[in-house]
Amino acid sequence: MPLASSGVSPAPTFLLDAPQITHIHDEATLRWHQDNPAPDPTPPSTHPFLEAILAHHRANFDLWHEEDKARAPEATDTTIAQVKHAIDALNQRRNDLVETLDRTLLAAAGPQNPAAPLHSESPGLILDRLSILALKLYHTAEESHRASASEAHRARNLDRLALIQEQRADLAACLDQLWKQVLAGQRRFKLYRQMKMYNDPDLNPAVYSHKAAAEKPDPHPARPHPTS
């Protein structure tokens, strides 16, 4: 398969298989929630795309649970500040990995038909939504059978669970359809950079203003006391 000019090794087209990816998400989510999880399975070296899928889902998994720490009623101001910094770092990793997924798929697709309609959402962004839906499925299923919850609560979450399952199935089918259309020259997509500013010390005024203030010389330096 021809390469795009992204410098990324191509992924065989069969690797973009939405049911396979949702299975990877579900299996990893279940494993990571165990008290002593087994090591992640190592995909064959010829399947770096699956490694990126797993790494991206791990970033979303960690982000989900880090955000919960800030929502805990007993969370202190110090804890919330620490969690905020952790969330920023995880969000950066998540977005970087979405771009990695899209670069790999652009390379695998080869030259696209410039006359084909442009899809507004890249496959990487759809994969990000599928990852989050896997986490919603797991935690909604937990609530649907939580022993300490009321029967009404469990019933409500069973309804929510069915809806999330339907939404994920729809989204997975859309991803498979998009990929088939891209390979057939009927649709095209681009790499959309997220252009995040919050972690960049040159773009976030809250960061560079603080740095500039810290580096600014004191206009009234302390004078040494005259010796007697």
C-alpha positions in Angstrom: 0.0 0.0 0.0 1.5 3.4 -0.9 2.6 5.7 1.8 1.5 9.2 2.5 4.2 11.8 3.2 3.8 11.5 7.0 6.9 9.5 7.8 4.7 6.9 9.6 4.9 3.2 8.9 1.7 2.0 7.3 -0.9 -0.1 9.3 -2.5 -2.9 7.4 -6.0 -1.9 6.6 -7.5 -4.9 8.4 -6.3 -3.4 11.7 -8.9 -0.7 11.6 -11.7 -3.0 12.6 -14.1 -1.3 15.0 -15.5 -4.5 16.7 -11.9 -5.6 17.3 -11.0 -2.2 18.8 -14.1 -2.1 21.1 -13.2 -5.6 22.3 -9.6 -4.3 23.1 -11.2 -1.4 25.0 -13.5 -3.6 27.0 -10.9 -6.3 27.8 -8.4 -3.6 28.9 -10.9 -1.7 31.0 -11.9 -4.9 32.9 -8.3 -5.9 33.4 -7.1 -2.4 34.6 -9.9 -2.3 37.2 -8.7 -5.5 38.9 -6.8 -5.2 42.1 -3.8 -7.0 40.7 -4.2 -6.7 36.9 -2.2 -8.9 34.6 0.3 -7.2 32.3 -1.1 -5.8 29.1 -0.8 -8.2 26.3 1.9 -7.2 23.8 0.5 -7.0 20.3 2.8 -8.4 17.6 5.5 -6.0 16.5 3.9 -5.7 13.1 0.8 -4.2 14.7 2.0 -0.8 16.2 -1.5 0.5 15.6 -2.9 -1.8 18.2 -0.2 -0.7 20.7 -1.3 2.9 20.1 -4.9 2.0 20.6 -4.1 0.5 23.9 -1.9 3.4 25.0 -4.5 5.9 24.0 -7.2 4.0 25.9 -5.0 3.9 29.0 -4.6 7.7 28.9 -8.4 8.0 28.9 -8.7 5.4 31.7 -6.2 7.3 33.9 -7.8 10.6 33.0 -11.3 9.3 34.0 -10.1 8.2 37.5 -7.9 11.2 38.1 -10.9 13.5 37.5 -12.8 11.5 40.1 -10.2 12.4 42.7 -11.0 16.1 42.3 -14.7 15.4 42.7 -14.4 13.5 46.0 -16.1 15.6 48.7 -13.1 15.2 51.0 -10.6 16.4 48.4 -8.4 19.2 49.8 -7.3 22.2 47.9 -3.8 20.7 47.7 -5.2 17.5 46.3 -7.3 19.3 43.7 -4.3 21.4 42.6 -2.2 18.2 42.2 -5.0 16.5 40.3 -5.4 19.5 37.9 -1.7 19.2 36.9 -2.1 15.5 36.4 -5.2 16.0 34.3 -3.4 18.5 32.1 -0.6 16.1 31.5 -2.9 13.2 30.7 -5.0 15.3 28.4 -1.9 16.2 26.5 -0.9 12.6 26.2 -4.5 11.7 25.1 -4.5 14.3 22.3 -1.0 13.4 21.2 -2.0 9.8 20.8 -5.1 10.7 18.8 -2.8 12.5 16.4 -0.6 9.4 16.3 -3.6 7.2 15.4 -4.6 9.6 12.6 -1.0 9.8 11.2 -0.8 6.0 11.1 -4.2 5.8 9.3 -3.3 8.5 6.9 -0.1 6.6 6.0 -2.1 3.4 5.6 -4.7 5.1 3.4 -2.1 6.3 1.0 -2.9 9.3 -1.4 -6.5 10.3 -0.9 -8.9 11.4 -3.6 -8.8 15.3 -3.4 -12.2 15.5 -5.0 -13.8 13.3 -2.3 -15.9 15.0 0.3 -14.0 15.9 3.5 -15.1 14.2 6.6 -15.3 16.7 9.5 -14.2 14.2 12.2 -11.0 12.1 11.8 -10.9 8.4 12.6 -8.6 9.2 15.6 -11.3 11.4 17.1 -13.9 8.7 16.6 -11.6 6.2 18.3 -11.3 8.7 21.2 -15.1 8.7 21.5 -15.2 4.9 21.4 -12.6 4.7 24.2 -14.7 7.0 26.4 -17.8 5.0 25.7 -16.1 1.8 26.8 -15.4 3.5 30.2 -19.0 4.7 30.4 -20.2 1.1 29.7 -18.0 -0.3 32.5 -19.0 2.2 35.1 -22.7 2.2 34.1 -22.7 -1.6 34.4 -21.3 -1.2 37.9 -24.1 1.1 38.9 -26.7 -1.2 37.3 -25.9 -4.0 39.8 -24.5 -2.0 42.8 -25.8 -3.8 45.9 -26.1 -0.6 48.0 -28.1 1.2 45.4 -31.9 1.3 45.2 -33.9 -0.8 42.7 -34.9 2.3 40.9 -31.2 3.4 40.6 -30.2 0.0 39.2 -33.1 0.0 36.7 -32.3 3.5 35.5 -28.7 2.5 34.9 -29.8 -0.7 33.0 -31.7 1.7 30.6 -28.6 3.9 30.4 -26.4 0.9 29.7 -28.6 -0.2 26.8 -28.5 3.3 25.3 -24.7 3.5 25.6 -24.3 0.1 24.0 -26.5 1.2 21.1 -24.6 4.5 20.7 -21.3 2.6 20.7 -22.5 0.1 18.1 -23.7 3.0 15.9 -20.4 4.9 16.2 -18.3 1.7 15.6 -20.3 1.1 12.4 -19.7 4.7 11.3 -16.0 4.3 11.8 -15.9 1.1 9.7 -17.9 2.8 7.0 -15.7 5.9 6.9 -12.6 3.8 6.6 -14.1 1.8 3.7 -15.1 5.0 2.0 -11.6 6.5 2.5 -10.0 3.4 0.9 -12.4 3.5 -2.0 -11.7 7.2 -2.6 -15.2 8.2 -1.7 -14.3 10.1 1.4 -11.2 11.8 2.8 -10.0 13.1 6.1 -7.2 15.2 7.5 -5.0 15.3 10.5 -6.6 18.0 12.7 -4.1 19.2 15.3 -5.6 20.0 18.6 -3.5 23.1 19.2 -3.7 22.9 22.9 -2.3 25.9 24.7 -2.6 25.2 28.4 0.6 23.1 28.7 2.7 25.4 26.5 4.8 27.9 28.6 5.0 30.2 25.5 1.2 30.3 24.8 -0.5 30.2 28.2 -0.4 33.7 29.8 -1.0 32.1 33.3 2.3 30.4 32.9 4.5 32.8 31.0 3.3 35.8 33.1 4.2 34.0 36.3 7.6 33.1 34.8 8.3 36.6 33.6 7.3 38.0 37.1 9.7 35.5 38.8 12.5 36.5 36.4 12.0 40.3 36.6 14.8 42.0 38.6 13.8 43.6 41.9 13.6 47.4 41.3 14.4 48.0 45.0 17.1 45.5 46.0 17.9 45.3 49.6 21.0 47.4 50.5 23.7 46.0 52.7 23.8 47.5 56.2 26.7 49.8 56.6 29.4 48.3 58.9 30.5 50.3 61.9 
